[in-house]
Amino acid sequence: MPKRTIIRSAEVVTMDAGLGDFASVDILVEDGAIRAVGPSLDAAGAESIDGSSMIALPGIIDAHTCLWQTALRGYVPDLWHGTYNTALLPLRRHYSADDNFNAAYVGAFEMLSYGTTTVVDYCHNIRSPDFAPASIAALKATGIRHLFTYSFMSAQPDEFPMAARYDDARRVYDRFHDPAGLTTIGFGVESIGASELAKQLAFARALKAPSCIHVNETGTIERLHAQGLLGPDFLVIHGNLITNAELELMAKAGMPICFTPTADTQGTPADIVRRATDRGVDVVFGCDIPCSIASDTLGQLRVMFNVQGFLDGAMERNFSTVIGRRPAVRPGMPLLTPRKLIETATIGAARVLGLDGRIGSLTPGKRADIVLVRKGPFGDSIADDPCAHLLLQTSPRDIDTVMVDGEIRMRAGVLAGFDPGKAAAMIAASRQRILGKPQ
């Protein structure tokens, strides 16, 4: 008999333009796939979940997070001081493969608890052939869907020679990449100016694997364009200082950008989201650095909503006559609505990552990555705009059920297979090894 689960009477945001939203409807899941969305579905023998007083939406997708940093959560509480580069990154030399496992294991469970069902785990802490498999094993153990990004950026010069890294990267890809499963593999190239950058990108493209690059300066996109390296399979991370002319090059190449709201608004120019969107560049979002923030992707969308709202108002006051407390609403102003942000973190991110044929919307036939959020004890069944309610009226305590590929990973707010005591011990052991002192 097929494994079946029925979600009954939920308010549903499908992120499927053809299906739309539903005030109260059932979702039938069978063998890991969404079989039907509709009223009063026949589901004999199915496990039933009461979705009344809850909103169902596609699982949230985080487009860039470095889960290896979870072991050092809170170690860099303020990015203004520059200690991420000077104090955090050098600690990689003290990591073992076990520490990569511990960090990814606990970090992935944390993301599931926040309603994130897919993470792009960017790992620039691969010091030997043992490290990437350890991280991937941890991700698999939690049941989160993951695009593991094998970064060619080295923790220490000459520690893991590049020739050996190419061989290792190919082994990782051949062993773990599974387009029909929960694990896919991508690659992170070194920053602009690195002698091997073009070769690393060619390596990824030969495998038809997605890749990404950190861009924290002006001129990188122009240099990549001059080398003929731009493309839709090549994701820019951050990009605060990219010029408008460079954004136009990206738009022509179909090259997307990932903005990480907390990390990219701490003392840095944060207007890239509007400038990119206005020029037709796809924008997605990620948490980025667990050493500084919680791995709560919905929380980062809330940050982005407020930051962009402030920036939009400031721009209107600079370039137009504003009478009153807020500028008038007009096309493109404000840039981001709650629905747009939820859409970006579901079907939008799935498209950018090449996963929209499988996830990103509650479309029958797609894999069942579903989140149920309680409307809450302070509003009960009130949700005039479900996306606005999700973004602005709920908190992590309201996330009730998380399903990945049809498997329930959290129910009634309790993570399946997660032992808080074990997690605390794992992180304490890693911190003692990494920092050299008892935790």
C-alpha positions in Angstrom: 0.0 0.0 0.0 1.3 3.5 -0.8 2.1 5.8 2.1 -0.6 8.4 2.3 -1.1 11.6 4.4 -4.0 13.9 4.2 -4.0 17.5 5.5 -7.6 18.5 6.2 -9.2 21.9 6.0 -6.2 24.1 5.9 -6.0 27.6 4.4 -3.6 27.0 1.5 -1.2 29.3 -0.3 -0.1 27.1 -3.2 2.3 29.5 -5.1 0.8 27.9 -8.2 -0.7 30.7 -10.4 -3.1 28.2 -11.9 -4.4 26.9 -8.6 -4.3 30.1 -6.5 -5.1 30.2 -2.8 -7.8 28.4 -0.9 -9.7 29.4 2.3 -10.2 25.8 3.4 -9.1 22.7 1.4 -7.4 19.3 1.7 -3.9 18.3 0.5 -3.3 14.6 -0.3 0.2 13.3 -0.1 1.1 9.9 -1.5 4.6 8.3 -1.6 6.3 11.7 -1.1 4.4 13.6 -3.8 1.4 15.9 -3.7 -1.4 14.0 -5.4 -4.3 16.4 -5.0 -5.4 19.7 -3.6 -9.1 20.1 -3.2 -12.1 20.0 -0.9 -13.2 16.8 0.9 -10.6 14.5 -0.8 -11.1 10.8 -0.5 -8.1 9.5 1.5 -9.0 6.1 2.9 -6.3 4.7 5.1 -4.3 7.9 5.1 -2.7 9.5 8.2 -4.8 12.6 8.9 -3.5 16.0 10.0 -6.0 18.6 11.1 -5.1 21.7 9.2 -8.0 23.9 10.5 -6.8 27.1 12.0 -3.5 26.7 10.1 -2.0 28.0 6.9 -0.3 25.5 4.5 2.4 26.8 2.2 5.3 25.3 0.2 8.5 24.7 2.2 10.7 27.7 2.6 14.0 27.6 0.6 17.2 29.2 1.9 19.4 30.0 -1.0 22.7 30.5 0.9 23.7 29.4 4.4 27.0 28.2 5.8 25.9 25.5 8.2 29.5 24.6 9.3 29.4 27.8 11.4 26.6 26.5 13.6 29.1 25.1 16.0 30.2 28.7 16.6 26.8 30.2 17.0 26.9 33.6 18.5 30.7 33.9 18.2 30.4 36.9 15.9 27.5 38.9 17.3 28.3 42.1 15.6 29.5 42.3 12.0 30.5 45.9 12.1 33.8 45.1 13.8 35.1 42.9 11.0 35.7 40.0 13.2 34.0 37.6 10.8 37.1 37.7 8.6 39.7 38.3 11.3 38.4 36.0 14.2 35.8 33.6 12.8 37.2 32.3 9.5 40.7 31.6 10.9 39.1 29.1 13.3 38.5 26.7 10.4 42.1 25.4 11.0 40.9 23.8 14.2 37.9 22.0 12.7 37.8 18.3 12.2 35.4 16.5 9.9 33.4 15.5 13.0 32.9 19.2 13.7 31.5 19.7 10.2 29.1 16.9 10.9 28.0 18.3 14.3 27.4 21.8 12.9 25.5 20.7 9.9 23.4 18.2 11.9 22.3 20.7 14.5 22.0 23.6 12.0 19.8 21.6 9.6 17.4 20.6 12.4 17.3 24.3 13.4 16.3 25.3 9.9 13.6 22.6 9.8 12.2 24.0 13.1 11.8 27.4 11.4 10.0 26.0 8.4 12.9 25.8 6.0 12.7 22.5 4.0 15.5 23.2 1.5 18.9 24.7 2.3 21.8 25.6 0.0 24.6 24.7 2.3 27.6 26.6 1.2 30.7 24.9 2.7 34.0 26.7 2.5 35.4 24.6 5.3 36.7 21.6 3.3 40.1 20.8 4.7 40.5 17.2 3.5 38.5 14.5 1.7 36.7 13.7 4.9 34.9 17.1 5.3 32.3 17.3 2.6 31.0 13.7 3.2 30.7 14.5 6.9 28.6 17.5 6.2 26.4 15.7 3.7 25.9 12.7 6.0 24.6 15.2 8.7 22.2 16.8 6.2 20.9 13.4 5.2 20.4 12.3 8.8 18.1 15.3 9.5 15.9 14.7 6.4 16.2 18.3 5.1 16.4 18.8 1.3 19.8 20.2 0.4 21.9 21.6 -2.4 25.4 21.1 -0.9 27.7 23.7 -2.3 31.3 22.3 -2.4 33.4 25.5 -2.2 36.9 25.7 -3.7 37.8 28.4 -1.2 40.5 27.1 1.1 40.7 27.5 4.8 44.5 27.8 4.6 46.8 28.2 1.6 48.2 24.9 0.4 46.5 22.9 3.1 44.4 21.0 0.6 46.1 21.5 -2.9 43.7 22.5 -5.7 44.5 19.5 -7.9 43.5 17.2 -5.1 40.4 19.3 -4.5 39.2 18.8 -8.1 39.5 15.1 -7.6 37.7 15.3 -4.3 34.9 17.5 -5.7 34.3 15.0 -8.5 34.1 12.1 -6.0 31.6 14.0 -3.9 29.5 14.8 -7.0 29.6 11.2 -8.3 28.8 9.7 -4.9 26.1 12.1 -3.6 24.4 14.0 -6.4 20.9 12.6 -6.8 18.4 14.8 -8.8 15.6 12.4 -7.8 16.4 12.6 -4.1 17.1 15.0 -1.3 20.8 15.6 -2.1 22.1 17.7 -5.1 25.6 19.1 -5.4 26.8 22.5 -6.6 30.1 24.3 -6.4 31.4 27.6 -5.1 34.3 29.2 -7.0 36.9 31.4 -5.4 36.6 35.2 -5.4 37.6 37.4 -8.3 41.3 37.5 -9.0 41.9 33.8 -8.1 44.0 32.1 -10.7 41.7 29.0 -10.8 38.3 30.8 -10.9 37.6 30.1 -14.6 38.8 26.5 -14.3 36.5 26.0 -11.3 33.5 27.4 -13.1 34.3 25.2 -16.1 34.5 22.2 -13.8 31.0 22.9 -12.5 29.6 23.6 -15.9 31.0 20.4 -17.4 28.8 18.6 -14.8 25.9 20.9 -15.5 26.0 21.8 -11.8 25.0 25.2 -10.4 27.7 27.4 -9.0 28.1 30.6 -7.0 30.6 33.4 -6.2 30.9 35.9 -3.4 31.0 39.4 -4.7 31.8 42.2 -2.2 33.3 44.8 -4.5 32.6 46.9 -7.6 34.0 45.6 -11.0 33.8 41.8 -10.4 30.8 41.4 -12.8 32.5 43.5 -15.5 35.6 41.3 -15.2 33.6 38.1 -15.3 31.7 39.4 -18.3 34.9 40.2 -20.1 36.0 36.6 -19.7 32.6 35.3 -20.9 31.8 33.7 -17.6 28.3 35.1 -16.8 25.3 32.8 -16.9 22.0 31.8 -15.3 23.8 28.8 -13.5 26.1 31.2 -11.7 24.6 32.8 -8.6 26.1 36.0 -7.1 26.2 36.1 -3.3 25.8 39.5 -1.6 26.7 42.0 -4.3 26.1 45.2 -2.3 28.6 47.2 -4.4 27.6 46.0 -7.9 26.9 48.9 -10.2 23.8 49.4 -12.2 25.8 48.8 -15.4 26.9 45.5 -14.0 23.4 44.6 -13.0 22.3 45.1 -16.6 25.0 42.7 -17.7 23.7 40.2 -15.2 20.1 40.7 -16.4 21.1 40.0 -20.0 22.9 36.8 -18.9 20.0 35.7 -16.7 22.4 35.7 -13.7 20.7 35.8 -10.3 21.8 37.3 -7.0 21.3 36.1 -3.4 21.0 38.8 -0.7 21.4 37.8 2.9 19.5 40.4 4.8 21.1 40.7 8.2 24.6 40.2 7.0 24.1 42.5 4.0 22.5 45.4 5.9 24.9 45.8 8.8 26.7 49.0 7.8 26.6 48.0 4.1 24.7 49.5 1.2 21.5 47.6 1.0 19.9 49.1 -2.1 21.0 46.3 -4.4 17.7 44.4 -4.0 15.7 47.3 -5.7 18.4 48.1 -8.2 18.6 44.4 -9.2 14.8 43.9 -9.3 14.3 47.1 -11.4 16.7 45.7 -14.0 15.3 42.3 -14.2 17.8 40.4 -12.1 16.2 37.6 -10.0 16.8 38.0 -6.3 16.7 35.3 -3.7 17.5 35.3 0.0 19.5 33.3 2.6 20.5 33.4 6.2 24.3 33.1 5.5 26.1 33.0 8.8 24.9 31.0 11.9 27.8 32.4 13.8 25.9 35.7 13.9 22.2 35.0 13.4 19.6 32.2 13.9 19.1 30.1 10.8 15.6 31.4 10.4 14.9 32.1 6.8 11.4 33.5 7.4 12.9 35.7 10.0 15.3 37.0 7.3 12.3 37.8 5.0 10.9 39.9 7.9 14.2 41.8 8.1 14.1 42.4 4.4 10.5 43.6 4.4 11.3 46.3 7.0 14.6 47.3 5.6 13.2 47.7 2.1 10.2 49.6 3.3 12.6 52.1 5.0 14.7 52.4 1.9 11.7 52.9 -0.4 10.4 55.7 1.8 13.8 57.3 1.9 14.2 57.1 -1.9 10.7 58.7 -2.5 11.5 61.5 -0.1 14.8 62.2 -2.0 13.3 62.1 -5.5 9.7 63.3 -5.2 7.4 65.5 -3.2 6.0 63.5 -0.3 3.1 64.9 1.7 2.4 63.1 4.9 3.9 60.2 6.8 4.3 57.8 4.0 4.7 58.1 0.2 1.8 57.2 -2.0 1.5 53.6 -3.2 2.3 53.3 -6.9 3.6 50.5 -9.2 6.8 49.2 -7.8 6.4 51.2 -4.6 6.8 49.6 -2.2 9.0 47.1 -3.9 8.3 44.1 -1.5 5.0 42.9 -0.2 4.6 39.9 2.1 3.3 37.8 -0.8 6.3 38.7 -3.0 8.7 37.7 -0.3 7.0 34.4 0.4 6.9 33.8 -3.3 10.6 34.6 -3.7 11.5 32.1 -0.9 9.4 29.3 -2.4 8.8 29.0 -6.2 11.1 31.9 -7.0 14.1 30.3 -5.2 13.2 26.9 -6.7 13.4 28.4 -10.2 16.7 30.1 -9.6 18.2 26.8 -8.2 16.7 24.7 -11.1 14.4 22.8 -8.7 11.0 24.3 -9.7 10.0 21.0 -11.5 10.1 19.3 -8.1 9.4 21.8 -5.3 8.5 25.4 -4.7 4.7 25.2 -5.0 1.9 22.9 -3.8 1.3 21.7 -7.3 0.0 18.1 -7.7 2.9 16.0 -9.0 5.6 17.9 -7.2 7.3 16.6 -4.1 5.5 17.2 -0.8 7.6 19.9 0.9 4.9 21.5 3.0 4.8 23.7 6.1 1.8 24.2 8.3 1.7 27.4 10.4 -0.8 27.9 13.2 -2.7 31.2 12.9 -2.0 31.6 16.6 -3.9 31.9 19.9 -4.2 35.7 19.6 -6.1 35.7 16.3 -7.3 32.1 15.9 -8.9 31.8 12.5 -8.3 35.4 11.4 -6.0 35.8 8.4 -7.4 38.3 5.9 -4.2 38.0 3.8 -2.5 34.7 4.5 1.0 35.8 3.3 0.9 39.0 5.3 -0.2 36.9 8.3 2.6 34.4 7.8 5.3 37.2 7.5 4.0 39.7 10.0 1.7 38.1 12.5 3.4 34.7 13.3 6.6 33.7 14.9 8.7 30.5 15.0 6.5 29.2 17.9 3.6 29.0 15.4 5.2 26.6 13.0 3.4 23.3 13.7 4.2 20.8 11.0 7.1 20.5 8.5 7.1 17.9 5.8 9.9 17.1 3.4 9.4 14.8 0.5 6.3 13.5 2.2 8.1 12.7 5.5 6.9 14.5 8.6 10.0 16.2 10.1 8.2 18.2 12.7 4.7 17.7 14.1 2.9 19.9 16.8 6.2 21.9 17.1 8.3 18.8 17.9 11.1 17.8 15.6 11.2 14.1 14.7 14.5 12.4 15.7 15.9 15.5 17.4 17.4 15.1 20.9 18.2 18.5 22.4 20.6 17.0 25.0 22.5 15.2 22.3 22.6 18.4 20.1 23.9 20.5 23.0 26.6 17.9 23.8 27.7 17.8 20.1 28.1 21.5 19.9 29.9 21.7 23.3 32.4 19.1 22.2 33.0 20.9 18.9 33.5 24.3 20.5 35.9 22.8 23.0 38.0 21.4 20.1 37.7 24.5 18.0 38.2 27.1 20.7 40.4 25.1 22.9 38.5 25.6 26.1 35.6 23.9 28.0 32.1 25.1 27.0 
